[in-house]
Amino acid sequence: MAETKQVMTVTDDTFTQTIEESDGLALVDFWAEWCGPCRIVGPVVEELAGDYADKGVKVGKVDVDENPRTASRFGIRSIPSILFFKDGAHVDTVVGAVPKSHLEKKIQEHL
């Protein structure tokens, strides 16, 4: 997937530096190219990245096929899985294709 201005491509090698060593709220979408529900959630995640960029929310995507260490480390068994990190700590998880409003509620809870 191409990286947009607000959405970072995160890998096994960059996850710690990009997400766990950062301040503030980060939303990370664990996905795969072949996953139908991921294709539904992907554009929603990109919209949220734009909507919350001015609030300092970082948004990243981890391709589970290309980055198995990170997926395994966080126990990703179903995709899409959206993990929320606050000041580098994993604080919440949403599994499956959910409406934008559900993800917005989670962002608001953790801001």
TIBA-897243 format. One record per atom (N, C-alpha, C, CB): atom name; x, y, z negated; residue number from 1; residue in one letter. Coordinates in pm, 1 decimal, padded with zeros to 6 digits, m for minus. Glycine has a CB too. Layout:
# TIBA-897243
{pt CA,{X,Y,Z},NUM,a}
...
***
This chain:
# TIBA-897243
{pt N,{00083.8,m00118.4,00000.0},1,m}
{pt CA,{00000.0,00000.0,00000.0},1,m}
{pt C,{00087.8,00124.1,00000.0},1,m}
{pt CB,{m00095.1,00000.2,m00121.1},1,m}
{pt N,{00051.1,00220.5,00079.0},2,a}
{pt CA,{00127.6,00344.6,00086.3},2,a}
{pt C,{00107.5,00425.0,m00041.9},2,a}
{pt CB,{00085.8,00427.9,00210.3},2,a}
{pt N,{00212.6,00489.2,m00085.0},3,e}
{pt CA,{00205.7,00570.4,m00206.0},3,e}
{pt C,{00149.8,00707.4,m00169.9},3,e}
{pt CB,{00345.8,00583.2,m00273.3},3,e}
{pt N,{00046.6,00750.9,m00241.1},4,t}
{pt CA,{m00005.9,00885.3,m00220.5},4,t}
{pt C,{00065.4,00979.2,m00315.9},4,t}
{pt CB,{m00160.2,00890.3,m00241.7},4,t}
{pt N,{00040.0,01106.3,m00301.3},5,k}
{pt CA,{00107.6,01204.8,m00384.7},5,k}
{pt C,{00085.2,01178.7,m00533.6},5,k}
{pt CB,{00059.8,01344.4,m00349.1},5,k}
{pt N,{m00039.0,01144.2,m00571.9},6,q}
{pt CA,{m00069.3,01126.0,m00713.6},6,q}
{pt C,{m00052.9,00983.0,m00763.0},6,q}
{pt CB,{m00208.2,01170.7,m00740.4},6,q}
{pt N,{m00049.6,00884.5,m00672.3},7,v}
{pt CA,{m00041.3,00745.0,m00714.2},7,v}
{pt C,{00099.5,00691.8,m00689.7},7,v}
{pt CB,{m00145.7,00659.0,m00639.3},7,v}
{pt N,{00161.5,00642.0,m00796.5},8,m}
{pt CA,{00297.4,00589.1,m00786.3},8,m}
{pt C,{00292.9,00438.4,m00763.0},8,m}
{pt CB,{00378.7,00621.9,m00913.9},8,m}
{pt N,{00382.2,00390.5,m00679.5},9,t}
{pt CA,{00401.5,00247.1,m00667.0},9,t}
{pt C,{00499.7,00207.8,m00776.6},9,t}
{pt CB,{00453.8,00206.3,m00522.9},9,t}
{pt N,{00457.0,00117.4,m00864.1},10,v}
{pt CA,{00539.2,00076.3,m00977.3},10,v}
{pt C,{00580.4,m00069.0,m00955.5},10,v}
{pt CB,{00462.5,00093.9,m01113.2},10,v}
{pt N,{00706.4,m00099.8,m00985.8},11,t}
{pt CA,{00760.4,m00234.0,m00963.7},11,t}
{pt C,{00813.2,m00292.3,m01094.6},11,t}
{pt CB,{00872.3,m00230.7,m00857.5},11,t}
{pt N,{00853.4,m00419.9,m01088.4},12,d}
{pt CA,{00917.5,m00482.5,m01204.4},12,d}
{pt C,{01036.1,m00398.6,m01251.3},12,d}
{pt CB,{00963.5,m00626.0,m01170.4},12,d}
{pt N,{01111.9,m00344.9,m01155.9},13,d}
{pt CA,{01233.4,m00270.2,m01189.8},13,d}
{pt C,{01206.1,m00130.1,m01242.8},13,d}
{pt CB,{01321.8,m00260.6,m01069.4},13,d}
{pt N,{01091.5,m00070.9,m01207.6},14,t}
{pt CA,{01065.2,00067.8,m01247.7},14,t}
{pt C,{00959.6,00082.6,m01357.4},14,t}
{pt CB,{01022.2,00146.4,m01128.1},14,t}
{pt N,{00893.7,m00026.6,m01395.7},15,f}
{pt CA,{00781.3,m00016.5,m01488.9},15,f}
{pt C,{00820.9,00046.5,m01622.4},15,f}
{pt CB,{00722.5,m00153.7,m01513.3},15,f}
{pt N,{00927.3,m00000.3,m01682.1},16,t}
{pt CA,{00967.1,00051.2,m01813.6},16,t}
{pt C,{00993.2,00201.3,m01806.8},16,t}
{pt CB,{01092.7,m00022.3,m01865.0},16,t}
{pt N,{01072.5,00243.3,m01710.5},17,q}
{pt CA,{01107.3,00385.0,m01699.0},17,q}
{pt C,{00985.9,00469.9,m01661.9},17,q}
{pt CB,{01217.6,00404.0,m01595.0},17,q}
{pt N,{00907.3,00423.9,m01567.0},18,t}
{pt CA,{00795.9,00503.1,m01514.5},18,t}
{pt C,{00677.9,00510.2,m01610.7},18,t}
{pt CB,{00749.8,00445.7,m01383.0},18,t}
{pt N,{00646.1,00400.7,m01677.2},19,i}
{pt CA,{00525.2,00394.1,m01760.3},19,i}
{pt C,{00557.5,00392.2,m01909.6},19,i}
{pt CB,{00443.8,00270.7,m01724.3},19,i}
{pt N,{00641.2,00299.8,m01952.0},20,e}
{pt CA,{00662.7,00280.9,m02095.7},20,e}
{pt C,{00751.5,00387.2,m02160.2},20,e}
{pt CB,{00723.0,00146.5,m02119.4},20,e}
{pt N,{00830.5,00456.8,m02081.4},21,e}
{pt CA,{00915.6,00561.9,m02138.3},21,e}
{pt C,{00858.8,00700.4,m02110.1},21,e}
{pt CB,{01057.9,00551.6,m02082.5},21,e}
{pt N,{00731.7,00707.5,m02070.8},22,s}
{pt CA,{00672.8,00837.1,m02038.8},22,s}
{pt C,{00575.8,00880.1,m02148.9},22,s}
{pt CB,{00600.7,00831.6,m01902.6},22,s}
{pt N,{00556.5,01010.3,m02158.2},23,d}
{pt CA,{00462.4,01066.1,m02255.1},23,d}
{pt C,{00326.1,01082.0,m02190.3},23,d}
{pt CB,{00512.7,01201.7,m02309.4},23,d}
{pt N,{00223.8,01085.3,m02273.1},24,g}
{pt CA,{00089.3,01107.9,m02222.4},24,g}
{pt C,{00021.4,00979.9,m02179.0},24,g}
{pt CB,{00093.2,01203.9,m02107.7},24,g}
{pt N,{m00085.7,00997.1,m02104.1},25,l}
{pt CA,{m00168.2,00885.0,m02060.6},25,l}
{pt C,{m00127.7,00838.7,m01921.3},25,l}
{pt CB,{m00316.3,00923.5,m02062.6},25,l}
{pt N,{m00118.5,00706.9,m01906.3},26,a}
{pt CA,{m00092.5,00646.9,m01775.7},26,a}
{pt C,{m00194.8,00536.4,m01751.6},26,a}
{pt CB,{00053.3,00591.1,m01767.1},26,a}
{pt N,{m00244.3,00530.4,m01629.2},27,l}
{pt CA,{m00338.4,00427.5,m01586.6},27,l}
{pt C,{m00265.0,00345.2,m01480.8},27,l}
{pt CB,{m00474.5,00489.7,m01530.5},27,l}
{pt N,{m00262.0,00214.2,m01497.7},28,v}
{pt CA,{m00189.5,00127.8,m01404.2},28,v}
{pt C,{m00284.5,00022.2,m01348.4},28,v}
{pt CB,{m00067.6,00060.5,m01473.8},28,v}
{pt N,{m00297.0,00021.3,m01215.8},29,d}
{pt CA,{m00384.1,m00071.8,m01145.2},29,d}
{pt C,{m00300.2,m00191.9,m01100.0},29,d}
{pt CB,{m00454.1,m00002.3,m01023.0},29,d}
{pt N,{m00329.1,m00308.9,m01156.0},30,f}
{pt CA,{m00265.3,m00433.5,m01112.2},30,f}
{pt C,{m00354.4,m00493.0,m01003.8},30,f}
{pt CB,{m00244.5,m00535.2,m01232.7},30,f}
{pt N,{m00299.3,m00512.5,m00882.4},31,w}
{pt CA,{m00379.1,m00549.1,m00766.5},31,w}
{pt C,{m00299.2,m00639.7,m00673.3},31,w}
{pt CB,{m00426.4,m00423.7,m00691.8},31,w}
{pt N,{m00365.2,m00685.9,m00565.8},32,a}
{pt CA,{m00298.4,m00761.1,m00459.1},32,a}
{pt C,{m00369.2,m00731.1,m00327.0},32,a}
{pt CB,{m00298.6,m00915.5,m00489.2},32,a}
{pt N,{m00294.7,m00739.5,m00220.1},33,e}
{pt CA,{m00346.0,m00709.6,m00086.3},33,e}
{pt C,{m00466.6,m00796.7,m00050.0},33,e}
{pt CB,{m00235.7,m00728.7,00017.1},33,e}
{pt N,{m00465.6,m00922.8,m00089.2},34,w}
{pt CA,{m00568.9,m01019.0,m00050.5},34,w}
{pt C,{m00694.6,m01011.7,m00136.4},34,w}
{pt CB,{m00513.2,m01157.6,m00056.8},34,w}
{pt N,{m00694.8,m00929.9,m00239.3},35,c}
{pt CA,{m00803.3,m00924.4,m00337.9},35,c}
{pt C,{m00913.9,m00828.8,m00293.1},35,c}
{pt CB,{m00748.7,m00881.1,m00475.1},35,c}
{pt N,{m01030.7,m00884.7,m00264.7},36,g}
{pt CA,{m01143.9,m00803.8,m00221.4},36,g}
{pt C,{m01186.6,m00698.3,m00322.3},36,g}
{pt CB,{m01259.4,m00892.2,m00191.8},36,g}
{pt N,{m01210.0,m00735.3,m00448.2},37,p}
{pt CA,{m01248.3,m00634.5,m00547.6},37,p}
{pt C,{m01141.6,m00525.8,m00565.6},37,p}
{pt CB,{m01275.3,m00701.8,m00681.2},37,p}
{pt N,{m01014.7,m00560.9,m00542.9},38,c}
{pt CA,{m00907.4,m00461.0,m00552.8},38,c}
{pt C,{m00925.6,m00352.4,m00446.8},38,c}
{pt CB,{m00768.5,m00528.2,m00537.3},38,c}
{pt N,{m00975.5,m00392.1,m00330.0},39,r}
{pt CA,{m00998.8,m00294.9,m00222.6},39,r}
{pt C,{m01112.8,m00200.4,m00257.4},39,r}
{pt CB,{m01029.3,m00367.0,m00090.9},39,r}
{pt N,{m01202.5,m00244.8,m00343.3},40,i}
{pt CA,{m01311.6,m00158.4,m00389.2},40,i}
{pt C,{m01258.9,m00059.2,m00493.3},40,i}
{pt CB,{m01427.9,m00243.2,m00448.6},40,i}
{pt N,{m01176.8,m00108.6,m00585.1},41,v}
{pt CA,{m01125.5,m00026.1,m00694.6},41,v}
{pt C,{m01014.1,00068.6,m00648.1},41,v}
{pt CB,{m01073.7,m00115.4,m00807.2},41,v}
{pt N,{m00936.0,00028.8,m00549.6},42,g}
{pt CA,{m00823.2,00109.6,m00503.1},42,g}
{pt C,{m00857.5,00254.8,m00473.7},42,g}
{pt CB,{m00766.1,00048.3,m00380.9},42,g}
{pt N,{m00958.8,00280.4,m00390.0},43,p}
{pt CA,{m00994.4,00420.2,m00361.9},43,p}
{pt C,{m01044.3,00495.9,m00485.5},43,p}
{pt CB,{m01100.7,00425.0,m00254.3},43,p}
{pt N,{m01108.3,00425.5,m00577.6},44,v}
{pt CA,{m01154.9,00487.6,m00701.7},44,v}
{pt C,{m01034.5,00532.0,m00784.9},44,v}
{pt CB,{m01244.5,00389.3,m00782.8},44,v}
{pt N,{m00933.6,00446.3,m00792.3},45,v}
{pt CA,{m00811.5,00479.0,m00866.6},45,v}
{pt C,{m00743.5,00600.9,m00804.0},45,v}
{pt CB,{m00714.2,00357.5,m00868.9},45,v}
{pt N,{m00739.1,00605.7,m00671.2},46,e}
{pt CA,{m00678.9,00720.9,m00602.9},46,e}
{pt C,{m00757.7,00849.3,m00631.5},46,e}
{pt CB,{m00672.5,00695.5,m00450.8},46,e}
{pt N,{m00889.7,00840.9,m00633.4},47,e}
{pt CA,{m00972.8,00957.0,m00667.1},47,e}
{pt C,{m00942.1,01004.8,m00808.5},47,e}
{pt CB,{m01122.8,00922.7,m00653.6},47,e}
{pt N,{m00933.9,00910.7,m00902.1},48,l}
{pt CA,{m00904.9,00946.1,m01041.2},48,l}
{pt C,{m00768.0,01012.6,m01052.9},48,l}
{pt CB,{m00911.0,00821.3,m01130.8},48,l}
{pt N,{m00672.1,00964.8,m00975.8},49,a}
{pt CA,{m00538.2,01024.6,m00977.7},49,a}
{pt C,{m00546.2,01171.6,m00939.5},49,a}
{pt CB,{m00443.0,00949.3,m00881.9},49,a}
{pt N,{m00625.0,01201.8,m00837.5},50,g}
{pt CA,{m00642.4,01340.9,m00796.8},50,g}
{pt C,{m00720.6,01421.5,m00898.7},50,g}
{pt CB,{m00711.8,01347.4,m00663.4},50,g}
{pt N,{m00826.2,01359.9,m00952.2},51,d}
{pt CA,{m00913.2,01429.0,m01047.8},51,d}
{pt C,{m00840.9,01465.3,m01177.3},51,d}
{pt CB,{m01033.6,01342.6,m01079.5},51,d}
{pt N,{m00746.5,01380.5,m01220.2},52,y}
{pt CA,{m00682.9,01399.6,m01350.9},52,y}
{pt C,{m00535.8,01439.6,m01343.1},52,y}
{pt CB,{m00695.1,01273.8,m01431.0},52,y}
{pt N,{m00486.7,01469.3,m01223.7},53,a}
{pt CA,{m00345.8,01509.3,m01208.0},53,a}
{pt C,{m00316.0,01635.1,m01289.6},53,a}
{pt CB,{m00312.4,01533.8,m01058.7},53,a}
{pt N,{m00410.7,01729.1,m01292.0},54,d}
{pt CA,{m00388.2,01853.9,m01365.1},54,d}
{pt C,{m00394.4,01835.6,m01517.0},54,d}
{pt CB,{m00490.4,01957.2,m01322.4},54,d}
{pt N,{m00441.0,01719.2,m01561.6},55,k}
{pt CA,{m00443.6,01688.7,m01705.8},55,k}
{pt C,{m00322.7,01604.1,m01746.2},55,k}
{pt CB,{m00574.4,01615.0,m01743.2},55,k}
{pt N,{m00232.7,01579.9,m01651.5},56,g}
{pt CA,{m00110.4,01507.4,m01681.9},56,g}
{pt C,{m00123.4,01355.9,m01683.3},56,g}
{pt CB,{m00060.2,01551.3,m01811.8},56,g}
{pt N,{m00236.2,01303.1,m01633.9},57,v}
{pt CA,{m00254.2,01157.5,m01631.6},57,v}
{pt C,{m00174.1,01099.8,m01515.3},57,v}
{pt CB,{m00405.6,01119.3,m01619.3},57,v}
{pt N,{m00085.4,01005.3,m01547.1},58,k}
{pt CA,{m00008.2,00936.7,m01444.3},58,k}
{pt C,{m00088.0,00816.6,m01396.2},58,k}
{pt CB,{00131.5,00893.3,m01497.8},58,k}
{pt N,{m00084.5,00790.3,m01266.8},59,v}
{pt CA,{m00154.4,00675.2,m01211.2},59,v}
{pt C,{m00055.5,00595.3,m01127.3},59,v}
{pt CB,{m00277.9,00719.1,m01126.2},59,v}
{pt N,{m00048.6,00465.0,m01156.7},60,g}
{pt CA,{00041.2,00377.1,m01083.1},60,g}
{pt C,{m00030.0,00251.4,m01038.3},60,g}
{pt CB,{00161.7,00341.3,m01167.8},60,g}
{pt N,{00029.4,00185.7,m00939.4},61,k}
{pt CA,{m00023.3,00059.1,m00889.6},61,k}
{pt C,{00089.3,m00043.2,m00889.3},61,k}
{pt CB,{m00084.6,00075.3,m00747.0},61,k}
{pt N,{00058.2,m00163.1,m00937.2},62,v}
{pt CA,{00153.2,m00273.6,m00939.6},62,v}
{pt C,{00095.7,m00386.8,m00855.1},62,v}
{pt CB,{00182.3,m00321.2,m01086.4},62,v}
{pt N,{00164.0,m00421.7,m00747.0},63,d}
{pt CA,{00125.0,m00535.8,m00664.4},63,d}
{pt C,{00170.5,m00661.8,m00737.7},63,d}
{pt CB,{00187.8,m00527.2,m00519.0},63,d}
{pt N,{00075.1,m00743.3,m00783.6},64,v}
{pt CA,{00108.8,m00858.8,m00867.0},64,v}
{pt C,{00188.0,m00965.2,m00790.5},64,v}
{pt CB,{m00017.9,m00920.4,m00923.3},64,v}
{pt N,{00170.3,m00972.5,m00658.7},65,d}
{pt CA,{00245.9,m01070.2,m00579.4},65,d}
{pt C,{00392.7,m01031.3,m00569.4},65,d}
{pt CB,{00185.7,m01083.2,m00439.1},65,d}
{pt N,{00419.6,m00902.8,m00560.3},66,e}
{pt CA,{00556.8,m00854.4,m00546.0},66,e}
{pt C,{00625.1,m00829.7,m00680.7},66,e}
{pt CB,{00557.7,m00727.0,m00464.5},66,e}
{pt N,{00547.0,m00824.8,m00788.6},67,n}
{pt CA,{00601.1,m00791.4,m00920.9},67,n}
{pt C,{00548.4,m00886.8,m01028.3},67,n}
{pt CB,{00565.8,m00646.5,m00957.8},67,n}
{pt N,{00581.9,m01015.5,m01014.9},68,p}
{pt CA,{00526.5,m01115.3,m01107.3},68,p}
{pt C,{00573.4,m01100.3,m01251.9},68,p}
{pt CB,{00561.9,m01252.1,m01059.1},68,p}
{pt N,{00692.4,m01046.6,m01273.9},69,r}
{pt CA,{00742.0,m01032.0,m01412.4},69,r}
{pt C,{00652.3,m00938.5,m01493.3},69,r}
{pt CB,{00887.4,m00978.5,m01412.6},69,r}
{pt N,{00618.6,m00825.7,m01434.6},70,t}
{pt CA,{00535.9,m00728.4,m01506.9},70,t}
{pt C,{00395.2,m00782.0,m01526.3},70,t}
{pt CB,{00531.3,m00594.3,m01431.9},70,t}
{pt N,{00339.3,m00844.4,m01422.4},71,a}
{pt CA,{00205.1,m00902.2,m01433.5},71,a}
{pt C,{00201.7,m01008.8,m01543.4},71,a}
{pt CB,{00160.9,m00963.3,m01298.1},71,a}
{pt N,{00303.4,m01091.8,m01547.6},72,s}
{pt CA,{00310.4,m01198.1,m01647.4},72,s}
{pt C,{00328.3,m01139.9,m01787.4},72,s}
{pt CB,{00425.2,m01294.6,m01615.0},72,s}
{pt N,{00411.0,m01037.9,m01798.1},73,r}
{pt CA,{00439.5,m00975.5,m01926.4},73,r}
{pt C,{00313.6,m00921.6,m01993.8},73,r}
{pt CB,{00539.5,m00863.8,m01908.2},73,r}
{pt N,{00220.2,m00872.1,m01913.4},74,f}
{pt CA,{00096.5,m00816.0,m01967.8},74,f}
{pt C,{m00021.0,m00913.4,m01958.4},74,f}
{pt CB,{00062.1,m00687.5,m01895.2},74,f}
{pt N,{00007.5,m01039.1,m01924.2},75,g}
{pt CA,{m00095.4,m01142.5,m01923.8},75,g}
{pt C,{m00203.9,m01120.6,m01819.5},75,g}
{pt CB,{m00158.2,m01150.8,m02058.5},75,g}
{pt N,{m00166.6,m01065.3,m01705.8},76,i}
{pt CA,{m00264.3,m01039.6,m01600.3},76,i}
{pt C,{m00304.9,m01173.3,m01538.8},76,i}
{pt CB,{m00206.6,m00942.6,m01491.5},76,i}
{pt N,{m00431.4,m01209.7,m01556.7},77,r}
{pt CA,{m00482.9,m01336.0,m01502.6},77,r}
{pt C,{m00590.9,m01311.7,m01398.8},77,r}
{pt CB,{m00537.8,m01423.8,m01614.7},77,r}
{pt N,{m00654.6,m01195.6,m01406.1},78,s}
{pt CA,{m00758.9,m01158.2,m01310.4},78,s}
{pt C,{m00727.0,m01019.0,m01258.0},78,s}
{pt CB,{m00901.5,m01162.6,m01375.9},78,s}
{pt N,{m00752.2,m01000.7,m01129.1},79,i}
{pt CA,{m00731.6,m00867.9,m01071.2},79,i}
{pt C,{m00858.5,m00826.3,m00998.3},79,i}
{pt CB,{m00608.8,m00866.5,m00974.5},79,i}
{pt N,{m00884.2,m00698.2,m00990.1},80,p}
{pt CA,{m00800.7,m00591.2,m01043.6},80,p}
{pt C,{m00807.6,m00585.2,m01196.7},80,p}
{pt CB,{m00843.2,m00457.0,m00984.2},80,p}
{pt N,{m00694.3,m00549.8,m01255.3},81,s}
{pt CA,{m00686.5,m00519.4,m01398.2},81,s}
{pt C,{m00627.7,m00379.9,m01409.9},81,s}
{pt CB,{m00599.7,m00626.1,m01477.2},81,s}
{pt N,{m00694.1,m00294.3,m01483.5},82,i}
{pt CA,{m00646.3,m00158.1,m01502.9},82,i}
{pt C,{m00602.3,m00147.0,m01648.3},82,i}
{pt CB,{m00756.9,m00051.3,m01467.1},82,i}
{pt N,{m00474.9,m00119.7,m01667.9},83,l}
{pt CA,{m00421.5,m00105.6,m01803.0},83,l}
{pt C,{m00397.0,00041.3,m01831.6},83,l}
{pt CB,{m00291.2,m00187.4,m01820.6},83,l}
{pt N,{m00426.5,00080.8,m01953.8},84,f}
{pt CA,{m00406.8,00218.8,m01997.6},84,f}
{pt C,{m00292.5,00221.2,m02098.6},84,f}
{pt CB,{m00537.9,00278.3,m02059.6},84,f}
{pt N,{m00201.0,00315.2,m02080.1},85,f}
{pt CA,{m00085.6,00331.8,m02168.4},85,f}
{pt C,{m00086.7,00473.7,m02222.0},85,f}
{pt CB,{00048.4,00301.1,m02094.0},85,f}
{pt N,{m00069.4,00486.9,m02352.7},86,k}
{pt CA,{m00061.8,00618.4,m02416.3},86,k}
{pt C,{00076.1,00630.3,m02479.4},86,k}
{pt CB,{m00176.0,00638.4,m02523.3},86,k}
{pt N,{00152.1,00728.4,m02433.4},87,d}
{pt CA,{00289.9,00748.0,m02480.5},87,d}
{pt C,{00369.0,00617.3,m02473.7},87,d}
{pt CB,{00290.4,00802.6,m02624.9},87,d}
{pt N,{00347.9,00542.1,m02366.7},88,g}
{pt CA,{00423.2,00420.0,m02342.2},88,g}
{pt C,{00365.8,00293.2,m02402.6},88,g}
{pt CB,{00558.1,00437.4,m02392.1},88,g}
{pt N,{00264.5,00304.9,m02488.5},89,a}
{pt CA,{00207.2,00186.8,m02553.5},89,a}
{pt C,{00078.2,00145.0,m02482.8},89,a}
{pt CB,{00179.9,00214.8,m02703.4},89,a}
{pt N,{00062.4,00015.2,m02460.5},90,h}
{pt CA,{m00058.4,m00038.3,m02398.5},90,h}
{pt C,{m00173.8,m00023.4,m02497.2},90,h}
{pt CB,{m00039.4,m00187.9,m02356.4},90,h}
{pt N,{m00277.6,00052.8,m02458.6},91,v}
{pt CA,{m00387.3,00081.6,m02550.8},91,v}
{pt C,{m00522.8,00027.7,m02506.2},91,v}
{pt CB,{m00397.9,00228.5,m02569.9},91,v}
{pt N,{m00537.5,m00009.8,m02378.1},92,d}
{pt CA,{m00668.4,m00054.6,m02331.6},92,d}
{pt C,{m00653.4,m00126.8,m02197.5},92,d}
{pt CB,{m00766.2,00065.2,m02318.7},92,d}
{pt N,{m00752.8,m00211.1,m02166.3},93,t}
{pt CA,{m00754.1,m00284.4,m02040.0},93,t}
{pt C,{m00897.0,m00293.5,m01988.6},93,t}
{pt CB,{m00692.9,m00425.9,m02057.0},93,t}
{pt N,{m00913.3,m00276.4,m01858.3},94,v}
{pt CA,{m01041.0,m00298.1,m01791.2},94,v}
{pt C,{m01015.9,m00399.4,m01681.0},94,v}
{pt CB,{m01101.5,m00163.8,m01733.9},94,v}
{pt N,{m01093.4,m00507.1,m01679.0},95,v}
{pt CA,{m01075.5,m00611.8,m01578.4},95,v}
{pt C,{m01195.4,m00612.1,m01484.8},95,v}
{pt CB,{m01057.4,m00751.1,m01645.1},95,v}
{pt N,{m01166.6,m00618.7,m01354.7},96,g}
{pt CA,{m01272.1,m00629.8,m01255.1},96,g}
{pt C,{m01305.8,m00497.8,m01188.9},96,g}
{pt CB,{m01394.7,m00686.5,m01317.7},96,g}
{pt N,{m01389.3,m00508.8,m01086.4},97,a}
{pt CA,{m01434.0,m00390.8,m01013.8},97,a}
{pt C,{m01543.6,m00322.1,m01094.4},97,a}
{pt CB,{m01484.7,m00428.4,m00871.5},97,a}
{pt N,{m01511.6,m00207.5,m01148.9},98,v}
{pt CA,{m01606.4,m00132.1,m01231.1},98,v}
{pt C,{m01630.7,00003.7,m01166.2},98,v}
{pt CB,{m01553.5,m00115.3,m01377.1},98,v}
{pt N,{m01742.2,00067.8,m01198.9},99,p}
{pt CA,{m01770.0,00199.6,m01141.2},99,p}
{pt C,{m01670.8,00304.9,m01189.2},99,p}
{pt CB,{m01911.7,00243.0,m01175.7},99,p}
{pt N,{m01655.4,00408.6,m01109.0},100,k}
{pt CA,{m01565.6,00519.0,m01143.3},100,k}
{pt C,{m01600.3,00576.1,m01280.7},100,k}
{pt CB,{m01572.9,00629.7,m01036.4},100,k}
{pt N,{m01729.4,00586.6,m01310.3},101,s}
{pt CA,{m01772.3,00644.5,m01438.4},101,s}
{pt C,{m01717.9,00565.4,m01557.9},101,s}
{pt CB,{m01925.5,00649.8,m01445.1},101,s}
{pt N,{m01706.4,00433.9,m01542.1},102,h}
{pt CA,{m01653.5,00350.3,m01650.5},102,h}
{pt C,{m01505.3,00382.9,m01675.8},102,h}
{pt CB,{m01670.7,00199.3,m01616.2},102,h}
{pt N,{m01429.0,00397.7,m01567.7},103,l}
{pt CA,{m01286.6,00430.3,m01581.7},103,l}
{pt C,{m01269.0,00572.6,m01634.3},103,l}
{pt CB,{m01213.6,00414.0,m01446.5},103,l}
{pt N,{m01354.7,00664.2,m01591.2},104,e}
{pt CA,{m01347.5,00801.8,m01641.5},104,e}
{pt C,{m01372.9,00805.1,m01792.0},104,e}
{pt CB,{m01449.4,00892.0,m01568.1},104,e}
{pt N,{m01467.5,00725.4,m01838.5},105,k}
{pt CA,{m01496.7,00719.0,m01981.7},105,k}
{pt C,{m01373.5,00671.3,m02058.9},105,k}
{pt CB,{m01616.9,00625.3,m02008.7},105,k}
{pt N,{m01305.6,00570.6,m02005.4},106,k}
{pt CA,{m01184.2,00520.0,m02070.3},106,k}
{pt C,{m01075.2,00626.0,m02072.2},106,k}
{pt CB,{m01133.4,00394.1,m01999.0},106,k}
{pt N,{m01058.8,00698.8,m01961.8},107,i}
{pt CA,{m00958.6,00805.9,m01957.3},107,i}
{pt C,{m00990.3,00909.5,m02064.4},107,i}
{pt CB,{m00954.1,00872.5,m01816.5},107,i}
{pt N,{m01115.8,00950.2,m02072.7},108,q}
{pt CA,{m01156.5,01051.7,m02171.9},108,q}
{pt C,{m01130.0,01002.3,m02314.8},108,q}
{pt CB,{m01307.0,01086.9,m02154.8},108,q}
{pt N,{m01152.4,00873.6,m02340.1},109,e}
{pt CA,{m01128.5,00816.9,m02473.8},109,e}
{pt C,{m00982.2,00831.9,m02516.1},109,e}
{pt CB,{m01168.4,00668.4,m02476.5},109,e}
{pt N,{m00892.4,00821.5,m02418.6},110,h}
{pt CA,{m00749.3,00814.8,m02451.1},110,h}
{pt C,{m00672.6,00945.7,m02427.8},110,h}
{pt CB,{m00685.6,00706.2,m02370.1},110,h}
{pt N,{m00739.0,01043.5,m02369.2},111,l}
{pt CA,{m00669.4,01171.0,m02346.1},111,l}
{pt C,{m00638.9,01243.3,m02475.8},111,l}
{pt CB,{m00752.4,01261.1,m02256.1},111,l}
***
